């Protein structure tokens, strides 16, 4: 709305002239002395701002200062000089990674592809599992039986990534020809079921690039499906029993009840969780990959963060490594913001 | 009146029970196997003779670990990191969340964005590593040579947890706050006597989140803690795994129990304490997933 003269000025009827309204004088004053006003407000309420200081500093030192180090991806790596004093290299690292044509560039694209595929398969197979589990939990009428099932499925969530990957490593470990030992128990079981060949089992599943994605996804489902089902189960038990009864009286069978009663009730939860998942797609946990992969499986296992770890921390090409991760993280950020915008538009639910 | 189950409902029930049972057993089996394998004799473990129950029971693998000082040292380091890390992070987060929950805070939106941006974009491993190295130098120069303090202070803060606390504090009715102010409470008293008691369950949940991430922390602890005696349990387990699955090491192994048994025993020992305290924290564990930062 446009301002009108009457908002700022008052007509003095007696003299026929305009003068400024007192409110406008105050507004002018505040505008003129804005920072003074800010200073006074802060001083009056200083305790509140002191409370904010630790948070600001922690994030400044250990979240924002690293971003300053990203300058290194535009500069010539130098072990001695600080990042501010290094010479500019422009976009040469980015160019080398994207269109370099050498092994480094091939490895980078492989890592990008693996990052995308691991999260995409995670979405495809990992996302529906907790919803299915929640639907199944809902079928169990006895509270005790259900609690037992739930606690059993939460069990793997109690492990840290290190313990989980150690257990996985042991369960699918290779057989030793010299010692005559047998492969891990899960490999044995899969081989005797005919799902994998004896040779593959003996060579160790984690040494075979063809199995890495499957191991990653299955261990992911094993670890999180039970725990992730909590939120969907909460949405399902919130459905009033009268809804089912009404549907039954109308002659709905189980499928129809699922379609017309359960699905609409949990849809908003599903959408929110799905958007969160899509938003965090490219930020897959590098710890788990790092702990499970080895040079034999780089073809399918190497993701951008592990690529950066290998070249930047284990190797010394810090510029290349941070350039690679920066590209990955920018795409990830765009995904988060995009997903959040869509969520807000579609359902008035904003995640942050 | 009890309605008879329709045929479609019956089928779905049967499917549910079957698949749930299969999945639950899949979840449970690796743990049972780990327990059995850690207690079985060398031959049984190495030749895959254990299916479910231990064979040729021995407890040497466990006693080897219990007599290992480095194991207990790692455990106490993890406790140190978990306790101090949680206290530090929770303290910072409560103060920050409280300030951000106040509508009268100037530049509130900007401060919020300052936090949320770190959830969208992270600098990545290499810049963080350089940053932690620089921090380590600063800490050393002021006389803090124990790298555990670096892990406690510099790592593990999460914007999401501050936002959870902020949302909880926003939910406290302003009338109660005003009543406290009328009674002469200072800002810190309002926080400690009104807001913290009224948001206990969220604070417990957030504390649990911090504690879990500290307990599980591996990568940065391994990168930044140079002294082996300061390593937490996760790093200890990983180093043992790398050592004990090395063919050269296993070839020279001449104990009556397998190298695998030692690893399994470690796995068991790291899970058991969590299983013991789980019933007490279950409430907050389950609450966590629902407490996401959804706002209007």
Interface residues (C-beta under 8 A of the other chain):
Chain A: X38 X41 X42 X45 X47 X48 X49 X51 X52 X54 X55 X56 X58 X59 X61 X62 X63 X64 X65 X66 X67 X68 X69 X70 X72 X83 X132 X133 X135 X136 X137 X139 X140 X149 X152 X153 X154 X155 X156 X158 X159 X160 X161 X162 X163 X166 X167 X169 X170 X171 X173 X176 X178 X179 X180 X181 X182 X183 X185 X188 X222 X225 X226 X227 X228 X230 X231 X234 X248 X253 X254 X255 X272 X276 X283 X286 X287 X290 X291 X305 X308 X309 X312 X313 X318 X321 X322 X325 X326 X328 X329 X330 X332 X333 X336 X337 X348 X349 X350 X351 X352
Chain B: X3 X6 X8 X9 X11 X12 X13 X15 X16 X17 X19 X20 X21 X23 X24 X26 X27 X28 X30 X31 X33 X34 X46 X47 X48 X50 X51 X91 X92 X93 X95 X96 X98 X99 X100 X102 X104 X105 X106 X111 X114 X115 X116 X118 X119 X120 X121 X122 X123 X124 X125 X126 X127 X128 X129 X130 X131 X132 X135 X154 X155 X157 X159 X162 X163 X186 X187 X188 X191 X215 X216 X218 X219 X223 X234 X235 X237 X238 X241 X245 X247 X250 X251 X260 X263 X264 X266 X267 X270 X271 X274 X275 X278 X285 X286 X289 X290 X292 X293 X294 X295 X296
